Each structure stands twice: as structure tokens, then as C-alpha cells.
Amino acid sequence: MKKEELQAIASQLKHPTGEKGIEMANMMHETNINMTRHSILNLNIADENIILELGHGNAGHLEFLFEQAKNLKYYGLEMSELMFQEARQINRNFVSQKQAFFSLYDGNIIPFQDAFFDKIFTVNTLYFWKEPQKFLFEIYRVLKSNGTFSLTFAEESFMKQLPFTQYEFELYSTEKAEELVRKTAFKIVRKETSTEKVKSKTGELVDRAFTTLVLGK
């Protein structure tokens, strides 16, 4: 692939737009569903929890989330206007029942009051955080005391094999992510690394290692 094509893929993964963005969102949902479920299950969701997801993509996983407990409220924040619209459309029933609320944000400031959420999770967004340490403090701010944050990402060892990750991505190993977390007030409750077979963006099956860091306030 040419440099321009690789840059275009990186850009769409960071901020999906247009027709290509919808294709990319569908593909991301399929290839990331195990990671997303892993992140959700590590939250140990309880009845009446208020949950935040950062960078939800098309949010095709909400049915799974709502199966975890009763009377949940889900808030999704997204930088991509296209993903915001897609997620609202796919989850229109949850939106109309006032169970799911979607908003756009700038990727830096979380537009909610302190200690608002019981649980927070994010999948494959860490690579794009502009100021990771500041952003973790922001997540910490909106989490209730004793709240849980699931941070899920594909391991650097896998990601660096993908040619487009040299553009716009900051890659993380578990150790590097833990080092980042230690600069904040979060406690690392546990970490889990799994390996799965996924179809690469170019079509072949590859082994992907991914990690969920479960962080507590």
C-alpha cells in the first residue's frame, strides 16, 4: 500500500468520516467485539449503574451491555460526527427509552460533573489520546469513588506489525500503559491479556494480543 492509503486508514480509524467511515465502523465493530465484551465484563456492572464509554464507534455492542444488569444508563462520547449519528440510529430504541445518551466531545474534556459515573470503559482509543496523563485525570474526575475504569487496547507487539500504525498512533505495551497509570491517582486492580484470531485490515487471519487494565478510584 502507498503511504497515502496507509495514512487514510489511520485517519479513518481515529476519526471515521463519509462512506468509507461507515465501512470502517462496521469492520471495527466486528474485529473489536471480543475486546469490547472483555472490557464490559471486567466492569462487573451492577443494577442501576451509570456507565460511560469513550469512543464508542457505531455502538453495535449496547444490547450486550444492557444484558449485564437492570436499569442501566449508558452515556457515549465520540469525536466523530458520523459515529455519533450511526450509534444513535443503530440504538434508536435505547435512545427513545432514555437508556442511552450519545454526545460529541473534543477528546480532551469530558463534559460531565465530578463523580458522575459508576463505571467507565474505552476500547482501542488509548493510541489517539493527545495528552494521556491529563486525560486519565479527567476520567478519574468523573468517576465515583470506588468506581471502575476498564482500559482495553491491543498490544504494541501486535499493533506495530500493521503498516498504518506509524501514522497518528501512539502504541502501548502493558508495561508502558501501567507506567502511564502510575502517574495518576488510579489504582491498578487487575490486568488481563488475551490472544484472539482476527481478520487483518488486509483480509488474512492473524493473532492479536490485547490487554484490559482494570483501574479503581
Buried (B, 14 or more C-beta within 10 A) or exposed (E): EEEEEBBBBBBBBBBBBEEBBBEBBBBBBEBBBBBBBBBBBBBEBEEEBBBBBBBBBBBBBBEEBBEBBEEBBBBBBBBBEBBBBBBBEBBEEBBEEEBBBBEBBEBEEBEBEEBBBBBBBBBBBBBBBEEBEEBBBBBBBBBBEEBBBBBBBBBBEBBEEBBBBEBBBEBBBBEBBBEBBEEBEBEBEEBBEEEBEBEEBEEEEBEBBBBBBBBBB
